C-alpha cells in the first residue's frame, strides 16, 4: 500500500496518541494516581507512532505470511524500544524504565512478554488499524485535516525541544543571550526555567527509574574520541563503511568470479550499510561486552536481520531501486534478508564487541586531539556532501528510466556528471522496482 506524507503523519499522530492513552491508563492504575507517560509532555508517546509508521512502510510484503508478519512486527518494535531506551540513557545517563526483574529480558529495556505484545499490536495495526485510521482521515475535510496535522507537527516539535532541554538539564547553564540584553534575558530565562522544571517533575513522576544514576559514558580524560561519543562513533562509521565495502568486494570476487563495485556512494569506497551497522552496534552493545556470547549473538542476529530488511524496503521506497536481492539464496524472506546472513550478523556482533572494538577504540584514542578534531570535521563535511550527491544521483537515475527530462538546474548537473553508464558501473547490483511486485515468500 502506498502512503502520502500527510497520511503517514496522520498515522504517527493517531498511534502516538493511542500509545499515550494505553501507557497512561496502565500507569495510573498501578500508581493509583494520574501519571502522564511519554518522553514529550503532550498526550503523545512517539515510540508507538514511529513503530506504527515503520511497520506500515516495511511490513506490507509480509501480509500474506501471518507467521513472518507476526515475527517481523515483534522484532522491529522490540528493536525500536531497545534503541529508544539506550538513546534516552545516553542523553542523561539515567535508565528510564527497567525490566530487569522480568524473565527473558535483555539489558532491562526489552523482554519477551512485551515483545509478544508488540507483535500482536503490530499485526492488528497493519491488518485493520491503518485502514480504519485512514478512513477517518479522508472523512475529515481537506483544509481541516491539513491545519490539524501542521498544528500537531509544530506542537510536537516544540514539545520535544522542551523535553530535550529538561533531559540535558540546561537550567544549569546561563544562556549567552544574557550578555546581550540582561533584563529581557533574565525574565525569559526565569520563564524557561519554570517550564523546564515542570517538565522534569513530570518526567520524574512518569519514570522514577531515571532518578537512579547509571554508569557514565566517559573515558579517560584528555584523550581524543574518549568513551563512546560522537567522535568515536563517527570514525567507526567511516572505518566500518570502508572495511565493509572491501569485504563485500572480495566476497563477490570469490563467490561470483568477478570484481564488482559495492560502494553505496559515488565518491570513494564506502558501504554506508556496514558503517551505520557498526556505529549502531557499538552505541547499543559496548556496555554489554561482559555478557555471555549467546546473548550478543541473539541480539546481533535478530537486530541485524531487522536492520537489513527495513533498510532494503526504505531504500527501495526512496530511490526506486533494489540494491540487493537474495532470492537465489535458500531461506530468504522476500529477497531482502536470508537466514545465513542473519547468522553472520550475530557472529559479527560477538566478534566485534568482544574482540575488535576494544582494540580499535584504543587506536582511535591515540590520535592527537587537535589532529583528530580537524580530520573529523573535514571528513564530516566530505561524507555529508558525498551522501547528499549520491542520494540525488540515485533519485535522478530512477527518474531518468522513462521519466520526464531534467527540469531544474541541479538535475542537469547530475545528469551530466552521473549518467546512466557511470551509475550502472557504480551500482551494478541495483535494479528498478518491478511493476510494484513485492515478493514475500520464504524459500
N, C-alpha and C positions, 0 to 999 in steps of 0.2 A: 504493500500500500504506500502510495506517495503522499507526503505531508508537505504543506506550505510552512513557512517560518512562523506565521501567525498561529497556525494550528498547533505547532509544537510548543509555542509559548503558552497557548491555552492549556495544553496538557500539563505543562510544567506548573502552571498556576493551580489547576484543579487538584492534581495529585499532591502537590506540596501542602495545600490546604487540608486535604483529606488525611494526609500523613500526620499533620499537626493535630487534627481533631482526635485521631486514634491515640497518638502519644500522650496528649493532654488528658484524655479520659482515663487511660490506664494509670498514669502517674497520679492523677487526682484521687482515684480510688485507693491506690496504695498508700499515699501520704495523708489521705482524708482531709485534704485542702487543695485549693486550686493551684496547679503548677503549670506554668507556661513553658512548654518544651520547645526545643529547636535552638539552633545557633542564632538565628535572627529573632527580633523582638515581636514582629508581627505574627499573625496566625499562619505561619508557613514553616514546614520542615523541608528544606530544599533537597535533602538527600533523597526523599521519596520522589520528588518531581524529576530530579536528574535521572534517577534509576528508571522511572517510567518512560521518559523520553528516549533513553538509550535502548531500552527493551523494544519500544515501538520501532526504532530505526534499525535495530540489528537482529531481532529475533523473528522477523517476518518469514525468513527462509524456513523456519522450523515448525511452522503451524501444522503441517501435515505429519509431523513426527512428535506426538504428545510427550513421549518419554524424554526426548532430547530437548524439547521445548521446556519441560519442567527442569531438567538439569541445567540448561543454558540460563534460564531466568534466575535460578537459585545461585549459580556460580557467579553470574555478573553482578547481582545485587549484593552478594556476600563480599565480593572484591571491592565494590563501591563503599560498603560500610567499613571495611577494614582500612582502605585508603583514607577515608574521611576521618576515622578515629586517629590514625597515625599522623595525618596532616595537622589536625587540631592540637595533638600533643606536641608536635614540633613548634607550633606557633607560640605557645606559652608554657611549655614544659609541665603541663598537667594532664592527667588522664581524665577524660570527660565521662566515660562510662566503663564499667568493669564487669566482665562475665567470668572472671577467674574462678568463681565458686560453682559455676555450672559445668556439667560434664561435657566432654568433647568440645572444649573451647580452644582457641588459638590466640595467644597474645592478649587475652582478656577482652578483645574487641569483637570477636566473632565466635559463634558457637553453632552446633548442629541444629538445635531446635529452632533458632531464629532463621537459619539458612533455609530450612524446610518451609517456614512461614513465608519468607521472601519468595521462594519458588512458587508457592500457591498463589500469592498475590500477583506475581508477575504473569502467570498463566491467565488468571482472571482478567487482568488489565488488557492483555493483547487479544484475548478471545472475545471479551464482552465490553470491558470498561472503556476502551478507546473509542469504539463506535458510539457508545452512549454519550460520552463526553463531547464528541464532535457533532452529534445530532443536536445537542443542546446549544453548542457553539453556533451552528448555522441557523438555528431558530432565532437567535438574537439579531436585531437589525445591525447592518454592517457598521454604521457610524458609532453606535453604542459600544459594540464589542471592540472596535478599534481603539476608542477612547479608554475603555476599561483596561485593555491589555497594555497600552502605553503607560497608563497611570500605575498599573501593577509593576511594570518594569522599573519605573522611576522610584517608586516606594521601596521596592525590594533592594535596589542598588544603594539607596540612602541607608536603608536598614542594615545592610551588610557592612557599609562603611562604619556606622556607629558601633556595630557589634565587634568588628575587627579592631577598632580603636580601643574598646574595652579589653579585648583579649591581650593586646600588646601593652596595656597599662600606660597609655600615652599621657595620662594625667600626671605622671611623674616627671614629665619633661615640659618646660615652659616653651611655648611656641616662639619662634624667632620674630613673628609678626609684632610681638610686644615692643620690640625695639623701634618699630615703625610708627606706631601710634599707641602709646601706653594706655591711655584712658579707655579708648574704644576696645582695644585688645583685651584689657583686664575684664571688662564686662562680658565680652564674647567668650573669653576663656572660662570664666566662672559658670556661664550658661552651659558651655561644653562639658565642664566637669560634672555638673548636675546630671546631664544626660548619660555620661559615661558611667557614673556611679550607680544610676538607676539600672543601666544595662548589666553592670557587673553583679549587682544584687540579684537581679532576675536570673542570671546565669548560675550563680552560686546556689540558688534555691532549686533550679531545674536539674543541675548536675553537681551534687555535693562532692562527687569524686574529684572535681578539679581543684578542691582545696588541699588535696594530698599531693605533696611535691613528688615529682618523679625525677629520674636521672637526667641531668643536663646533657645537651648535645655538644658539649665543648670538647676541646682537645688541649694539647699543651700550649701554653701561652707563647706568643712570639713567633709562631710558625705560619708560613703561607698555607692557605686552604686547610686550617686546623679543623678537627672534628669532622662533621659530615654536613657542612653548609653549602652555600651556593657555589663557591669556587671549586670545592672538591667534586660536587655533583656535575658541574659543567664540564670539567675536564674528563670525568668518567664518561659523560655523554659523547664527547669528541673522540676519546680513545676507543670506546665501545663501537661507535659508528665506523671508525676506520678498520679496526680489527674484525668486526662483523662482516664488512664488505670483503675483506681479504679472505676470511673463512669461507664465505659463500662462493667467491670466485674460484678458489681451489676445489671446493666441493663439486661445483658444476663441471670443472675440468675433468675430474676423475669419474664422476657419475654419468656425465653426458658426453664426454670425449671431446669437448671444445671449450675454449675460453669465452667467457660471456661477461659483459659489464653488469655488475649487480648493484651499482650505486643508486641511492634514492635521489641524489641531487645532480644538477647539471655541471657543477664545478667540483672537482676533487672526487676522491674515492671514499664516500661516506654512505653507510646504510643507516638511516635515521631510526628504523625499527629496532635495530640492535642497540643503538646508542640510548634511545629512550628506555628500552627494557633494562639495560644495565644501570642507568641512573635511578629508575624507579625501584628496581630490586634492591639497590644499595640503600636508598632512603627508607624503604619499608622493612628491610631484613637485617640491617647492620647491627642492631641490638640483639638479634636472635642467634648470633654465631655460636653461642654455647648450648643451644638447644639440640636435641637429637637430630641426626641426619634425616630420619624418616619424616619429621615434621616439615623441615625445609624442603625436602623433595616433594612432599604432597602439595605444599603451598605453591612451589615453583611449577609443578605440573598443571595444576588447576588454573592458577592465575596466568601462566604463560599461554595456555590454550585460549582462555577468555580474551586475553590481550590481543593475541594474533587474530582471533575471529572478529572481534569488534573493529580492529584496525583495518582488516580486509573489507568489511562492509562499509565503514565510513569513508575510506579512500575511494571506493567504487562510487559511492553516492556523490562525493565532492568532485572527483576528477573524471568520472565516467570510464575508468579503466580498471581492469582486473590485473593486479600486479603479481599475483602468484596463484597457481592452480594445482591442487594436489589430487585431482580426480583420478590420476593414474596410480596413486599410492593406496594400498589397502587400508581399510578402516579410516576413511576420510569423512568429513562432515561438510557437505556442500562444496568440496574442493578448497575450503578455506583453512581447515586445520586437519591434522591426522594424528592418530594415536602415537605413532613413532616419534614425531617431532614434539608432541606434548611431553613425552617421557624425556626427550632431550632437554626441554626447558627445565624439568625437575632436576636432572643431573647437573645441568649448568648452574642452577641456583645453589646447589650444595657445593660444587667446586669453587664457585665464585666467592660466596660468603665465607666459607671455611678456610680457603687456601689463598686465592688470588687477591681478593680485596685488601686484606691486611698488608700484604707486601706492596701492592701498587699504591695504596694510600700513603705508606711511608715514603715511597719515592716521590710522590707529588709534593709532600710536605717539605722535601729537601730543596725545592726550588727557592731561590732568593725571593724575598717578599716583593720588592719593587719590580723585579723582572716578571714575577708571576702575575702581579696585578696588570702590568702593561700588556703582556701576552694574552691574558684572559680577555680584556676588553677589546683588543684588536680582533681576537678570534670570535668574540660575541657578535661584533659588527659584521664580520665576514660570513658567519654561519646564518645570521638573520637575513642578510641580503641574499645569500645562496638559497635559503629555504623559500623566501618570497619569490625570487625569479623562477625557481623550479616549479612552484605552485602555478604561477602564471603561464609558464611554458606548457605544463601538463593540461591546464584548462584550455588553452588555445589548440593544443594537439588534439583534444577531444572534439572541440567545436569545428575545427577545420574538416573533420571527417563528415562531409555532407552538410555542414552548417553554413551560415551566412559568412560572407567575406569580412575581412577586418574593417572595423568602422572607426575605432579610436586610434590615437597616435601610439599608445603602448602596444596595441595589438599588432600594428605594422612592424614595430621594433622587434617584438617577439617572433613574428613570422619570418623576418629576415634573418635573425641570428639563431633561431631554433626551429629550423624547418623540419618536415616530416622525416627526412633521411637521417638527420642528426638525432632526432628524438627516438627513432626506431633503433638506432645504434645504442643510444644511451639507456633505453628501456626496452630491451629485446623481449622480455617476458610479458610485457603489458599487452592487453588486448581490450578492445571496446566491449561494453556490456552487450550481450546478445539478445536484442529484442525484449528486454525485460525479463528473460527467462532466468530464474534463480534456482539452481539445483539444490536439493535439500535431502538427498538420500545418504544414508550411511552405508558405505560399501565394505 
